[in-house]
C-alpha cells in the first residue's frame, strides 16, 4: 500500500462516478420518438413528436460536458442551445453554443450568457421542449441582475458574502433576490414551455432550490430572509446601496417575491437529480475497499468552518492510530460536503487547502507526529477558491519537511494563506478542471 498514491487513485475513481457525460449517457436515451429517462428505479418517457423545437441550455461547471452527452443522444432532433460554463471548463460542441464566464465572481460574460439564455426562454411556447442542464457554479455563471443593480454591484455582493462566513444556502438566498432569473424566475420566463431539468448537485443535502440558486424550482426564501442574512453577518454597511435598496423594497412588498410552491409556472417542469456528493463518496469508499483498506463512509453532509472540521478529523486519526476507535487499521475514512471559511487575513487559498493546513497545524501545535496518518481534502471541480489547486494532501513526510524548514503553520493559517504555504512546503493537490462538481471530498488514511 502507498497511501498518497492510493488517495489519488481513490479520488479519481470518485470523479469517474460523477462524470457528467457518462451519467447522462447511462440514464437517458431515445427510443423511436420517445425520450426515455431511467434513474433511481424509475422510468420517465417524453414524446418528442409533441414539440416543434427541442433546445438544450445549461449553466454550471459541468454544463459543457452535459451538453456533449445531450447532443450525442438527441442528434438531429436538437434545435440548438447555449451553455454557460466556467473558464477552462469548455468542451467542443457541435450545435450548442458554449460561453465561458466568471466563477465564483460573475463577469460580463455571465451577463451575456444569461441574457442569451433568457431570450431562448422568453421566446419558448407550449411547443418547445427545453432540456435544462444544471450543475454547480451556475449561480455565478448565470447572472442577470435585478432592475437597478449593476454587474459591479452583484460582483461586490458575491465577494462580501463569500468572505462573511455565510453558507451556500444563505449566499444563494441573497443572490436570488437581486436576480431576474434565480429563485424560480427562469421557469416563470420560460412558461408555458415544457422544461426537463437534468441536475448535478453541488449542494449539501441536494436541495434543488439551492443548486445554481434554483432557477427553475419553487423558492421558499423571501426578501425578509435575505435582509436577515445581511444583518446576521453585519455586512449592510459594505454592500452596494442598490442591493440593500432592492432587498428592503422587496421586504416592504414593493417588488414581487420569487415564485413559490404551487405556482402554475412549475406545472410543466420536471426535475431529475442525476448525481451528487453521496455517489462520489460511495465510489471512493468502494475503491478503498478494493485497494485493501477497511473503508468507511462517515458523511456526505459535512458543513461548518473548515479549520474546525480539520480538528475533528485529526482527533479521529489519533483514535484510529491508538486503536481506541471502531475504525480498524488500515483505515480509510471518507467524507464529503462543503465547509466554509471566514476570511480574516489577506492570504490566498480555499476551504480545502485551509482544512488540510488546519489538520497539519493541529499536529504541529501538539508537537505530535503523523506517523501512518495521511489526509486529503479536495474539490471535485478541480478548483479550490481562487487558486489552480483542487485542495491539498498532507502526511508525515510533509510534517517533517515543515519542521525542518521552520515554516510556521499557525501564521499561515491566521492569514488564510494556505495556498502559499503549500506552494512552499509541497502538498498542493492539482487536478486541473474536472468538468464535474459535487462539492468536496475528504480522505483520511491511517495505517
N, C-alpha and C positions, 0 to 999 in steps of 0.2 A: 504493500500500500504506500502511496505517496500522497499525503493529504492535500497539498496545494494543487497538484495536477488533478487529483480526483475532484476537488472543488470546481475546477474549471470545466471538467467533463460533466459534472452534475448540473452546473448552471446552464451549460449548453443544451443538455437534454431537456431542461425545464423550458428553455426558449423554443426548442423544436416542438414541444407540445402545444404552444400557443402561437405557432406560426400562422399568420392570418390567411395566407394563400391556401395552405393545407387544410385548415379548419373549414373554410368555405367550400373548397372542392369536395371535402368529405361529407358535407352536410347538405349541400344544395345541388340540384340537378334539374335538367329539363327533360321531361318525358313526353314525347309528341308535342303538344302545345300547352303543356302544364308545367309550371314551376313547382318543384317538389322540395320542401324543406324538411329534413329529418333531424331532430335534435331532442335529446333527453327523453327518448322513448315515444315521442310524438311525431306525427307526420302531418304537415300542412300543405295544401295544394292551392295554387292560384292559376286560374285560366288566363293565359297570356293573350288569347284572342279577344278578350274583353277590352283591350286597351289599344288606342291608336298610337300612343307614344310610350316607350319604356326608357326611362333615363336613370342614370346612376350618379349620385352625388355622394361626397364623403368629406369628413373632417377628422383630423387626428393623425398621429404619428404612424398609424398602421393603414391609413385610408388608401394610400397608393397601391400597396400590396393587395389589399382587399379588392380594389378596383381591377387589378390584373386578373384575379380569380373570376370576378363577375363577367368580365369581357370574355374569358375563355368558356364560361358556362352559357351565356346568352348569345354570344356570337353576333350574327347579323340582326337578331331581334332588338339589340340595344340601339337606341336612337342617338346616344352620346351621353355627355355628362361632364361634371367637373369635380375634382377632389382637391382639397387643400391640405397640405402636409407640411411638416417641419423641414427647414433647410437641411439638405443632405439625406433626406428620407424618401426621395422620389424614385419611382420605378418608371421605366419607359412603357407607356400605354399606347394602345392602338387608336382608340376613338374617344377616350375620356381625356379631357384637358387636365393637366396637373399644374397646380400653383403651389409654390413653396413660400412659406411665410414664417413669421417670428414666433418663437416659443422660448421661455414662458411669458415674455412680454410681447404683446401684439405689435405689428408694424403696419406700414401702408399696404403690403400685400395681404395681410389679414383682412383689411377692409375691402380691398379689391376682390378678393375671393368671396367674401361674404356677400358683397353686392351682386356678383355674378350668380351665386347660388340662389340668392333671394329672388333674382329675376326669373330663374327657372321655376321656382316655387310659385311665384305670383302669376305666371302665365299658365300654370298647370290647371287642368279641369278634371271632371269625373272620368274622362277617357285617358287619363295619364296614370301610369304606374311609376312611382319614384322608389328606387332601391337606395336607401339611405345608409351609408357605411360610416359608422360612428366608432371612434376609438379615443383613447386618452390623448390629451393635448388639445382637444377641439375647442375648449373654452377660449384659449388664446388665439388659435388659428382661425376661428370664425368670429370676427369682431365687427359688429355693426352698432356703433354707439347710439344711445337714445338721443332724441332731439335736444340740442343744447350742450351735449357732451362731445368733446373732440377726441381724436385718437390719442393725442398727448395726455388728455385728462385720464383716459382709460389706462394708458401705459403707466402713468404715475400711480393710479389707484391699485393696479395689479402689483406694482413694486412694493407699495406700502403694505398691502395685505400679506404678501409673501414674507415680508420681514417682521410682521407683527406677532407671529406665532399662531395666527388663525389656522384652523384646519381646513381641508379642501372643501368641505360642505359649507363652512362659513364664508370662505372666499367666493364660492360659486353663488351663494345667496346674494351677495352684494353685486357680483357681476351680472347676474340675471336681471337685476332691477335697474341697470344702466345700459341695457341692451334692447335692440329691436328683434333679435332672433332667439335669444336664450329663454329658458323657463317656459317652453311650450309655444313660444311666439312664432317659431318657424312653422310648426304644424298649423297654426292659425293662418299664416300666409299661404300655405300650400292647399288648404281645404278648398274644394272637395276632392282633390286627387287622392288616389289610393297610395299609402306610404307603408313600405316594409322596412323597418329599421333593423339592420344587422349590427350587433353591438359587441365590442370587445371592451371589457370593463377594466378601468384603472382606478376604481374607487373601492375602498374598504367597505364590505357589506353589499357591494353591487347594486346600490340604489340607482335606478335608472334616471331619476331626476337630478342626480349629481354628475353622472358620466357626461362629459362635454357640456356641462351645465344644462342637461335635459332639454335640448332644443325641440324635441318632438314628443314630450311626455308631460302629463299634468304636473304643475308645480304647487307644492303645499307651503312654500315660503311666501313671505309678504314684505312689503315696503317697511312695515314696522319692525320686522325682524332684522332687516338689513341695517336700519338705523341703530337697532340694539347692538349689533355686532360692531359697528363703528364706535359706539360708546364703550362697549366692553373692553376693546383694545386701546381705547383712548387715542384714536387716530383722526378724530374730526378735524383738528387744527392743521394736520399735514395733508389732508385730502384736498383735491381741487374743489373750489367753491361750487362749480357747476354740478359736481357729483353729489355733494351734500344737498344742494338745492333740489335736484331731481328726486332724491330719496325722501326728503322732507315733504315735497309736494305730493308724492305718492302716498306717504303715510297719512297726509291730510285728506286723501281721497280725490285729489285734483287730477291724477293720472290713473287710467285703468290698470289694475294689477295683472299679473301673469295669469293665463288660463288655468283653471283648477279641474279637479276630478269631476267628471260628469259633463264637461263642456262638449258640445256637439263636434268641435273641430277634431276630436280624437276618435270619432266613430269609425273612421276609415284608416286608422293607424294600427299596425301590428308590430310588436317588439320581440326580437329574438336575441337573447343573451347567449352568444356563441362561445366566449372564452373569458376566463378570469384568473385571478391570482391563485385560487384554490387548485385549479387544474395544473398550473405550473408547479406549485408546491408538491402536489402528489407525484408528479413526474420526477421531481428532484428526489423525493423520498424513495421512490421505487428504484431509481438508478443507483442510489446509495446502497440499497439492499443488494442489488446485483453486483456491486463492487466489493461486497463483503462487510459492510458496516451494519451495525444494529441501528436501524434508521427509524426516526420518529418525526411525525409532523406535529409541531407544537401549536401553531395557529396560522391562519391566513388573514387575520384581522388585527395585526399589530398597529397601534397608534401611540401618540404621546411624543414627548421630547426624545429626540434621537439619542442624546447622551445619557438620558435616564434608562432607556431601553438597553443600552450597551452595558450599563452596570448590572442589570438583571441577567444578561447573557453571561457576563463574567462570573456571577455567582453560580449560575447553572454549571458553567465549565468547571469551577473548583469542586463543586459537589460530585460531578461525574468522575473527575480525576481522583478524588478521595474515596470513591466507591460508596458515597453516602446518598446516592440518588438511585431512583428506579431505572434510570437510563444506564445501560451497561456498555462498557467499552468493548471494542472500538465503536464509539457512538457518533452518529450523525443526527443532529437536531436541526430541523428545517422550520423556518417561519417565513411569513410574508405579510405585507401590508404597506402602510405609508406613514412614516413618522413625520415630525415637524422640527424645525429649528427656529428658535427665537434669536434673531441676529442682533448681537450687541457689539461685535467687533467689525473691523474693516477688511477682514481677510476674504479668501476665496475658497469655495467648497460647496458641498451639497449634503443632504441629510445622511446619505450612505457613508460618505467619507468621514463625516462628523461622528457617526456611530462607531465606525471602525477605530477612529482616533481615540474616542472616549473609552472603548474597550481596552485598547493598548495602555491608555493613561491609568486605567484602574489598576493594572498590574504594576505599572511603573511607580505609582504613588505608594502602593503597598509594599514595594521592594520585593515583589513576588516574581517567580519565574513563570514562563508559559510553556514549560516542557510538555509536549504532547497536545497542546491546545492551538487550534487554528480557527480563524473567524473571517468570514466574508460577508459583506453587505453590499448589494449592487442593485441598480435599477434595471428592470427588464427592457427598457427602451434604449439602454446603452449610454444614457446621459444623466449625470448626477449634478443637479444645479447648473450653473453657468460654466461647466467645465467639459473637457473632452474625455473624461473618465466615467465609467459606469458606477464606480464605487472604489472600495479598497479591500485588500486582503492582508491580514496580519497573522503573525505566528511567532514562534520562539526565535527564529533567525532574525526577524526584523527587530524584535525587542533587544536582542544582543547588539545589533548594529546601532540602535538608538543610544544605548548606554555607552557604547564605545565612542560614539561621536559627540556625546554631550548634548544632543538635541533635547529641548525642553517641551515635552508633550503637553503639559498643562498650559504653557504660554501660548502655544499654537491653538489649543482648544479655546482658550479665553478670547482669542481674536477671531474665532470662527474661520481659521486659516488652514483647514485640513488639507486642501489641495496642495499648497506649497510645502506643507510638512511631508506628505507622501512623495511629492516630487523630489525632495532632497533625500529622504530616507529610503525610498523604494516602497512598493506596496500598492501603487495605483493599479486599478483593475480596468483595463481599457478593452472594449469590445468593438467600438465603432457603432454606428446606427444599426439597430436590430430590426427595424420596421415592424415592431410589435410594442405593446405597452400594457402590462398588467400589474402595475405597482412595483414593489421591491421584493427581493428575496434575501434572507439571511441564512447562512450555512455555518453551523458550529460543529467542528470535528474534535473529538477528544480521544486520544489513543491510550 
